[in-house]
């Protein structure tokens, strides 16, 4: 699913050079749930943005699903992001003047899906994450957990093969954070590959492997022998499976 070779992302400021990602070799198989951890400035978020084709590498190679991102131009990267990747951010990034259903429709708008199908698919996805009675609400009318669920729905509407999450529980209390992790684990059980940046050791222990970074380098990679399991209502997992299957 993901393979990098000597991946680099350097930033220059005057005569100084910050090596945010400094020659990483990473191999992530399809269907894995990976957590990336490290102190502030370790390069974990930069790595995620390079993997997500939202930032260009300074050097090295990166392949996702056999496609070389480092060889793509800006338009090709944009098309690839919208077609094959889903993103969940710490601050949700929902547009405040749009209802939830309009927010969730946005990736399909860029993919030129016709209006009726966009709306129906967005409503289905919001129902799948437990927001079927909130689709006409605005982000300011919802809790943080509900906003993050909406952000997950938006990330999933184009049926991506890979979900990337940057501190998805960082703005949530522990109970709500575990609910979000429960959704991630359900998606992973259904075959989705997930790479999640987190500062929370407990949340990371729900993944199958943990990549620990420091100073732009991989310090070590740990296999979690018995990942913690977040409780998710069976009807939510079933709804996610049904709506994702309907899009295939």
N, C-alpha and C positions, 0 to 999 in steps of 0.2 A: 504493500500500500504506500509506504513512505520510505524513501531511501535517499540519504545524503552522503556526499563524499567531500571532505575538507570544506564544508560549508562555512562561509565567512560573511559577517556583516560588520563593517567598520564605519565609524563616524569620525569626521575630521572637524576640529574646532581650532582654527588658526594653525599653529604648528604641532598641536597635539593630536593624537589618534586614540579613540576609544574602541577597543576590540570587544564589541558587545557579544558577538558570536565568532569564535576564533578557531575555525578548522574542525567542525564537528562531523563525525561519521555516525549516522543513526540509521537503524533498520527497524521499522515498525510493520508488523504483519497485519493483513486485513482482519478485522474483528477484534483487535486489541483495544483495551481501555488503558491509556497511559496518563499518568500524572507527572507534571514537570514542576520541580520545586527548586528553591534556592533563595538566598538573601536578596534584598533590594540591590539592583545593579548587576545581578548575576548573568543577565541576558535571556532569561526565560521568556519574557513577553516578546522581546525582539525575535527570538526563535519562532514563536508562534506566528507572528506577523509575516515572517519570511515563508514559513510553511504554508500560510494562507494566501500567498501571492499578493499581500497588501503592502509588502516592502520587497525591494529587490536585493538579492545577495551581492556582496562585493566580490566574492569569488567562490569557487567550488561548484558542485552540482547538487541539484535537488530534483527528484522524480516522485510524482504522485500518480498512482495507477498507471505507471509506465510512461507518463508524460513529463518531459523535461521543462520545468517551470523556468529555469535559468536561461533557457533559449527562447522564451516567449517575449513578444513585445507587449506594450501596455494594454492594447486592446485584447490581445489573446489572453492575458492574465485576467482581465476583467470578465471576459466570457467564461473562462475556466472557473473563477470564483463563484459566479452566479449559477453555473450548471452543476458543479461537482462538490462544492464546499458549503458548509453551514457554519455560522459564527454566533457565539453567545458571549456577551461582554459583561463586565462587572456592573456597569452603569446602564445596562439595558439598551440604550440608544434607540428608544422608541420616539417617534416624532410626536411632540405634545399636542399638536393641533389636529391630529388624525385619530380616529377611533381605532380600537384594537384590530378590527377586521381590515381596515385600510392599511394599517401598519404591516399586518401579516401578508397582505396582497402584494406589497412592494417588490419582493424578488420575482414574483411571477409577472409583474408589469414589465420589468426589465427583460424578462424572458419572452415577452410578447405573447403571453397566454391571453386568450380572449376574456372579456370582462365577466361574463356569466360563470365561466369555469373558475376564474380567479376567486370570485366571491364565494362560490360553493366550496371550493377547496380550503379557503381560509377559515370559513365557519366550521368545517369538519375538523380542521387541525386544532382550532381553539376548543372545540368540544372535547377532543382527545386529551388535552392537557387540563381539563377541568374548568374551562372558562366559557362554556357554552351559553351561560346567562350574562356574560359581560362583553360580548363582541361589539356592542354599540357604545361602550364606555370609552372615555379618554384615559390616558395613562395617569393623569393626576388624580383620578377617582379611584385608583387601585392601590393595594398594598405592594411593597417591594417584591414579595413572593409571586403575586399575581402578574406583575410586570415582567418578572423573569420567565414565568411560564409563557407569557405572550411572546417574549423574545425567542424562546425555544421553538414555539410554534412557527414563528417567522423563519427561523433557521432551517426548519424541516420541510417547508412547503414545496421546494423543488426536488425533494427526495435525494439529498446529497449522500455520497458514499462516505464522506468524512466530516465529522463534527469537531470544530475547534472552539475551545471555551477558555476565556481569559478571566480568571478569578470570578467564576460565575456565582459563588456564594459569598463573596467578599462584603457585600452590602446587606446581607441577610442575617437574621438571628439563626442560632444553631438548628432549631427545629425546622425552620423553613428551608435552610440550606440542605438539610438531609432529604427533604422532599424533592428538591431539585436533583440531588445526587441519585435519588431513587428513579427519577425519570431517565437520567443518563444510563444507569445500570440496566433499566428495561430496554432502552434502545440498543445497548451493547449486547444484551442477550438475543436481540433480534438480528444481530449481525453487523451493526454499525460500528465503525472505527471511531474512537474518541480520543482526542488529545486535550488534556485540561491542565492549564497552569493554575496553581494554587499555592497559597502560603500556609494553608491549614493542614497540619499533619494528619489529623483525623479524617478529613475529607480525602486526602491522598490515599489513605489506607483502604478506600473503597475501590481503587483501581487495581489492575493486575500487575503493573510494573510502575516503578517510580524512577524517573530520570532526575538526578540531583546535579544542579549546575552551580558553578562558582567562577566568577571572573571570565565569563564567556566560554568556559570549558565544561565538559562533563566530568564531574567529580567521581560519580559512580552511578551504576544502574542496579536497582534492587527488584527482585521478583517478590511480590506479596504472596506468601504461601496460602493464606486464607483471607482473601479480601473481605472487609466488613460489608454487611448487607444492609442497605437502607430499605425500610418497609414502604412498599407502594401498594395502594389498593389494587386488587386484581382487575377491577373494571377499567382502571386507567391504563394498565399495561395492555389489556385486550383492545381498548380503543386505539391506542397508539399502533398496535400491530395491524388492526383493520384499516386504519386510514392510510398507513404507509403502504400496505399491500394494494389498496385501491389505486394508488398512484403509479404502481409499477407496470 
